[in-house]
Amino acid sequence: MNPALPGSTTAPSAERKHSTVRSALEHASGDKRFKILEAHLKKHQYRQDALIEILHKAQELFGYLEDDLLLFLAFKLKLPPSRVYGVATFYHFFTLKPKGEHTCVLCLGTACYVKGADKVLEAVKARLKIQPGETTADSKVSLLTARCIGACGIAPAAVYDGVVTARQTPQSALDKLNEWRPE
Amino acid sequence: MTFLDLVDLRRKHKANAKRIVLRCCMAAGCMSLNSRKVKERLDEAVREAGLAGVVEVRGVGCMKLCCEGPLVQAEPDETLYIKVTPENAPEIIQALKGKPASVPTTNPHAPFFAKQKLIVLANSGRVNPEEIESYIAADGYSALHHALTEMTPKELVETLVKSGLRGRGGAGFPTGLKWGTVAKSPGTKKYVICNADEGDPGAFMDRSVLESDPHCVLEGMAIAAHAVGGDQGFIYIRAEYPLAISRLQIAIRQAKTLGLLGAGIFEAPFSFNVELRIGAGAFVCGEETALMASVEGKRGAPRPRPPFPAESGLWGCPTLINNVETYANVPAIVRNGPDWFASIGAATSKGTKVFALAGKIRNTGLIEVPMGTPVRVIVEEMGGGAPGAACIKAVQTGGPSGGCIPRDLLDTPVDYESLSKLGSIMGSGGMIVMDEGTNMVEIARFFMEFCMDESCGKCAPCRAGTVQMHKLLDRIAARRGTARDLARLEELCDMVKNTSLCGLGQTAPNPTMSTLRFFRQEYEALLQPERHARSFQTEAPVPEAAAR
């Protein structure tokens, strides 16, 4: 029964009942983000080697790569879930855990390190009481470290919510955190 | 696009050029210090002063003296304003009319600038990276035309061989030889890859080139494609460089529109397309086989070579992989000839090298110097030495794969052989200066932690070796290490260096070995006598009674 034929009375939900595997993985949530992701997959012609590009887009849309999402992509690209999971966990950029409202990325590259980035990190860790890679319990701030963002001329550098900020000191970092989470 | 169209575009751009130009740095460093607002305010101030017909405010790429950003330079008088704020804009415009401004300036002919020899960075800070006509006006794409219409692939390869250009990614493999190998490899489909994964912490040369002069790299890749018989290019760029990615996307689009990329370039039977591939935060993907695995959508795990990418690379096809800086040298070599290039630099290291000078040094930024320049000239004359009253203790080159050059050896010339004799490497160009306040054991531990985190895990020596070396360095740095630990560390360094699968593992011990060679006393000062230390096998402290 082709729902596209005129005069057909087959409702979309009936079609979904015919394929339980498909329904388990297709999101009936109507979430627009999946449509955008689908369009992106189409742009890359569902090619398996576009996996990393697709994961970037998925993380951009959803904030993080949860298991459901990885399974969805595995199905769409006809890849074993183990492969998708293996690629998602290999690259530092991809996160499988939800991020906080604000992101604080501290650069720990050599130039920043030599200029005292480790002290900035200690101060931030002490204030937020979390380790790099974690999010505060109230989901307000995620702390990440980067290995070099290429801004060595303005070391120590930090990226607050995507904005590269120069010459950080423990105090300036704490000031920024106070803006997000008044103590 | 024909050659006449190109010449026409160049002529038109030059004819429309305004007498006075205010160049504003719009590379990532200055942008993070609000240089976009500076440019906008300058635009407004020019309009308010009614000088729109005479003054051009041009957004350009890296102007090299990153520590003094945002930078604005006026042409033709060359006044170089530093630490410019948006509020300074009206004053700068008034200065054009002769009223002296109170905005701080610096000498544009200081040694930092005067001692540079610009080939790769020739257009950086001068052309507008988001306007292809700006590049064309600076002789852009004329090298590609010459290569396509007046040189055979064989002649191109010979030109590169004669020039003596060596790969600028760190290993220094002769570029002409690599091109020749790919050209000779059988196969109808060949790929040209640009390695823009600049993962070395402390290096930002490639980022600057891509943000400031992306067309130079595209032109270099197209010339390479003609030489080796490739028609598809990829630029693998790390995700941490969003500005460089966007500038490249703009550049590729503009080049395609003008027919300088795509099919039938300059109406020759040559087609070349370039696609971007974004990395995802893996240092190991700077290694060529890992990079190719990543382009193929897999985990970035290296594989043994042979087969080399030149014979069997991306999807099994012959692939040319070169670094951003290597490609950026190519248009100049084709334009000026190989002998010109070979006349610059040292005996076996020809041409120039771009260094990212950072750390405990007054003048942080980008410099391009002829190969063979002594390190001392770079850090003391150009860099201005360490800030405050501090003395330079060591200069680190080559990032986590490199080593340090101590104070007494600063007269070492910067060339591939001299640096490797000292146990360091040229690397991609990161040069970190350290002063007396820097603890060399900490530095070794820092680099080992990096290699440990970035190890892909495929081969045991690197996967397990970096962890154990890091543990030992940790213990020694925390004053819990013994002479036995130090001996074990040296053994491990040797083993990991000689048995790892790829360059990451093979060079991970370098910083440790280098600091041991020149700063052994710092390690030895931290060692404890055997009976006070923990045993190697267990983590529990050995009680005093049991040890006796």
Boltz contact constraints between the chains, C-beta under 6 A:
constraints:
  - contact:
      token1: [A, 48]
      token2: [B, 297]
      max_distance: 6.0
  - contact:
      token1: [A, 49]
      token2: [B, 296]
      max_distance: 6.0
  - contact:
      token1: [A, 49]
      token2: [B, 297]
      max_distance: 6.0
  - contact:
      token1: [A, 51]
      token2: [B, 297]
      max_distance: 6.0
  - contact:
      token1: [A, 52]
      token2: [B, 280]
      max_distance: 6.0
  - contact:
      token1: [A, 52]
      token2: [B, 297]
      max_distance: 6.0
  - contact:
      token1: [A, 86]
      token2: [B, 299]
      max_distance: 6.0
  - contact:
      token1: [A, 87]
      token2: [B, 299]
      max_distance: 6.0
  - contact:
      token1: [A, 90]
      token2: [B, 299]
      max_distance: 6.0
  - contact:
      token1: [A, 91]
      token2: [B, 280]
      max_distance: 6.0
  - contact:
      token1: [A, 91]
      token2: [B, 281]
      max_distance: 6.0
  - contact:
      token1: [A, 91]
      token2: [B, 282]
      max_distance: 6.0
  - contact:
      token1: [A, 92]
      token2: [B, 281]
      max_distance: 6.0
  - contact:
      token1: [A, 93]
      token2: [B, 239]
      max_distance: 6.0
  - contact:
      token1: [A, 93]
      token2: [B, 280]
      max_distance: 6.0
  - contact:
      token1: [A, 93]
      token2: [B, 281]
      max_distance: 6.0
  - contact:
      token1: [A, 109]
      token2: [B, 201]
      max_distance: 6.0
  - contact:
      token1: [A, 109]
      token2: [B, 202]
      max_distance: 6.0
  - contact:
      token1: [A, 110]
      token2: [B, 201]
      max_distance: 6.0
  - contact:
      token1: [A, 110]
      token2: [B, 202]
      max_distance: 6.0
  - contact:
      token1: [A, 110]
      token2: [B, 432]
      max_distance: 6.0
  - contact:
      token1: [A, 111]
      token2: [B, 202]
      max_distance: 6.0
  - contact:
      token1: [A, 111]
      token2: [B, 358]
      max_distance: 6.0
  - contact:
      token1: [A, 111]
      token2: [B, 359]
      max_distance: 6.0
  - contact:
      token1: [A, 111]
      token2: [B, 432]
      max_distance: 6.0
  - contact:
      token1: [A, 113]
      token2: [B, 446]
      max_distance: 6.0
  - contact:
      token1: [A, 114]
      token2: [B, 359]
      max_distance: 6.0
  - contact:
      token1: [A, 114]
      token2: [B, 432]
      max_distance: 6.0
  - contact:
      token1: [A, 147]
      token2: [B, 201]
      max_distance: 6.0
  - contact:
      token1: [A, 148]
      token2: [B, 201]
      max_distance: 6.0
  - contact:
      token1: [A, 149]
      token2: [B, 240]
      max_distance: 6.0
  - contact:
      token1: [A, 150]
      token2: [B, 204]
      max_distance: 6.0
  - contact:
      token1: [A, 150]
      token2: [B, 207]
      max_distance: 6.0
  - contact:
      token1: [A, 151]
      token2: [B, 28]
      max_distance: 6.0
  - contact:
      token1: [A, 151]
      token2: [B, 29]
      max_distance: 6.0
  - contact:
      token1: [A, 152]
      token2: [B, 202]
      max_distance: 6.0
  - contact:
      token1: [A, 152]
      token2: [B, 204]
      max_distance: 6.0
  - contact:
      token1: [A, 152]
      token2: [B, 356]
      max_distance: 6.0
  - contact:
      token1: [A, 152]
      token2: [B, 358]
      max_distance: 6.0
  - contact:
      token1: [A, 153]
      token2: [B, 29]
      max_distance: 6.0
  - contact:
      token1: [A, 153]
      token2: [B, 66]
      max_distance: 6.0
  - contact:
      token1: [A, 153]
      token2: [B, 67]
      max_distance: 6.0
  - contact:
      token1: [A, 153]
      token2: [B, 364]
      max_distance: 6.0
  - contact:
      token1: [A, 153]
      token2: [B, 365]
      max_distance: 6.0
  - contact:
      token1: [A, 154]
      token2: [B, 29]
      max_distance: 6.0
  - contact:
      token1: [A, 164]
      token2: [B, 32]
      max_distance: 6.0
  - contact:
      token1: [A, 166]
      token2: [B, 32]
      max_distance: 6.0
  - contact:
      token1: [A, 166]
      token2: [B, 33]
      max_distance: 6.0
